[in-house]
Each structure stands twice: as C-alpha cells, then as structure tokens.
Amino acid sequence: MSSQLIKRALSGVLLLGAVSAAWVGGRAAWADMLQLQVRYNISRWQAGKAAPPQIAAWGEARNTLVQALVLTPDDPQIHENLGYLYGLRALSSKDIPELYQAMLGQAQAYYRNAARLRPMSPHPWANIALASPYLGDTGASLWDAFDRAMAYGQRQPAVQVTLAELGFARWGELTEPRRSQLLAMVNQALPHSKSPLLDIAKRYGHSGLMLQP
C-alpha cells in the first residue's frame, strides 16, 4: 500500500472517530439538558424544600428521566434518580399493597443498576438495603448492601440515617462487627448529624448503647 493510500485510510479512521465522539457527546449533552429541571426538583424534594410531587408532576419527571436514559443508558445518576422517584411513589401507595410492592421493586431495580454502574457510591447501596426487608429479602444480599453502604458512606449524613434506621430496627440480626460499626458511626458523627441518629436509636429502644465506648 502506498504512503498516500495509508494517509487516506488513517484520515478516514480519524474522521470516523471524530464523528463517533461528537455523536456520543451530543447525546450526553442533550440528556443533560433534558434533566436540568428534573434534577433541580429532585434536589428540592430530597432536601424537604418542596412538597413531594403529585402524580402528574411525578409522571412528568419520570418520563423525562426515561427519555434521558434512552440517550445515555449507562448514566448511574439517572438510574439513581429514577430509583428515588419510584421510592416516592411507593411511599404514597402504602395503602395499596400490590402497587406499593411494585413501585418499591422498581425503585430497588434502578438502585441496583446505579450501584452496578457506580459501585463505590453509598447512596444506592443504602437504599437497596433499606428496601430489601419490605420486598421479603432479609438474607445475605440485604447485609451485603448494608456493609457496602457502611464502607463507602458512613460519614455522609443521608447514608448515616438510612443505616441507623435499618440497623437499630434489626439490631438482633446484626453480627457483632456490624453492631460495633453502627455504634462507631453514631458516636463519631458530626454534632449536626448525630442528633437524628440518637433519635433513631431511642425510638428503637437502643439509646443506652450510645454510652458504650
């Protein structure tokens, strides 16, 4: 092959690569634009700065995220946000057991996708663990998710609350190492984060444990 042909072949490969990169980048940018308002709304719902969405607003947010997921199916944040939305829907459906189970199952499925795509993010693991007992799973997968959330997020307030809620509620099922980790997490929490954790321990009758070193 002549040097001229080689140059043309290389130019073609580079051009295809550039087109491919532009296509992928364009899809990601469009997905981000679609989600801007939804992400803002979710941040307010999570922080308690806005009332939970009614069904119409919930459906609009859900549909927008599904559209974005078609464009960027491996974006863990989209999966996590969808898990959050389905979790909200589950909470509002507790009086309808079949719908509650279906919504909670869908929430956990999205959280599992988020954890698969970003395995060291503690929030999906914490939510997987929290949902598991309500879906009939109190075995190894529950405690694996608990352990991962503890390992990656024991200093993060939202994760701390979830772990405390689950751990103190199921204290009798915790191994000694897990009990020690949970107590250490509470005792070492920053002052502004520690109070809600102590409240959870008290609600489940375990406040005296906090006096232990």
Sequence and secondary structure as in RCSB ss.txt:
>XXXX:A:sequence
MSSQLIKRALSGVLLLGAVSAAWVGGRAAWADMLQLQVRYNISRWQAGKAAPPQIAAWGEARNTLVQALVLTPDD
PQIHENLGYLYGLRALSSKDIPELYQAMLGQAQAYYRNAARLRPMSPHPWANIALASPYLGDTGASLWDAFDRAM
AYGQRQPAVQVTLAELGFARWGELTEPRRSQLLAMVNQALPHSKSPLLDIAKRYGHSGLMLQP
>XXXX:A:secstr
  HHHHHHHHHHHHHHHHHHHHHHHHHHHHHHHHHHHHHHHHHHHHHTSS    HHHHHHHHHHHHHHHHH TT 
HHHHHHHHHHHHHHHHTTTTSHHHHHHHHHHHHHHHHHHHHHSTT HHHHHHHHHHGGGGT  SHHHHHHHHHHH
HHHTTSHHHHHHHHHHHHHTGGG  HHHHHHHHHHHHTS HHHHHHHHHHHHHTT GGGGG  
